[in-house]
Amino acid sequence: MPYIEIKTNKEITKEKEVKIKERLGETIRIVNKSENWLMIEFKDNCKLYFKGNDSEGIAYIAVNLYGSASREAYNKMTEVVTSLISS
């Protein structure tokens, strides 16, 4: 079961949450997993600091995958998830 945890110091509206959930459901295929087993946790308005500063948008994303995939697949997954959350 893939598990993705998203923490941010910004608000995540229900609309954004649904869009992110849908995109992650598609993205998880990169590592040969299915949305049928994907669990996602959203935590918004967290007290997060980066480099001692909390004035910018900050996100912490943890992706836990059970099983294995190629290094290329992991790198692609990281690239797509980072881009998705940044936008």
N, C-alpha and C positions, 0 to 999 in steps of 0.2 A: 504494500500500500504506500503510494507516494504521499508525503505530507509536506505542505508548504505553509510556513508561518510568515506573516507580513506584519511588521510593526512600523508605525510611522508617527511622527509628531504632528502630522496634518490630519484633517478630518477626511474620512472616506464616506462619501454619500452612498446610499443604497444603489443608486444608478451606477456609480463608479465601481462599487463592489461587484455588482452583477457583470459588468463589462470585463473586469479583471478576472473574475471566476471563469467566464466563458473563454477568454483568451488563454488562461492557464490550462483549461481543459483541452484545448487544441495543442498547446505547446508541449504538454507532457508526452505526446506521441514521439517527440524527438528522442526520448530515452526508452522507447518501446513500451510505454505504459498507457493505460486507458483511464479516461475520466471516470469510468465506472467505479474505480477504486481510489480516486484522488480525494484527499481531505485537505481543506484550506482553512486556515485560521487568520482572521483579520483583527488587528488591534490598532485602533487609531487614537489620536490625541495622546500618545505616549510622551513621557518626559525623556527625550533623547538628546544627547549632546554629541557632537563630533568635533574634535580638535578644540574642546572647551567651549563650543558655541552651540546655541540652540536656535539661532535666528533664521537659519535656512531650513528648507525641507529636507528631512532625513528619513531614510527607510532602512530597516534591517530585514533581510529576507533570508530565511533558512529553508533549504530544500533537502528533505530526507527521502532517499530512494532505497527501497529494499530490493536487492537483486543487483545486477550490474549492467553497465552500458560502456560503450567505447569512450575513450578520452575525448574524441571529437564530438560525440553526442553530449557529453557533460559540458564541454566548452560552448557548444551551440546553445544549449539550454540556458547557461549562465548569461550569454549574450542576449538572448530573446527576453528572458525574465527581467534583466536589468533595463533593457530598452522599454519594455512594457510598463514597468513601475515608474521609470523616469518620466514617461509621457503622461 
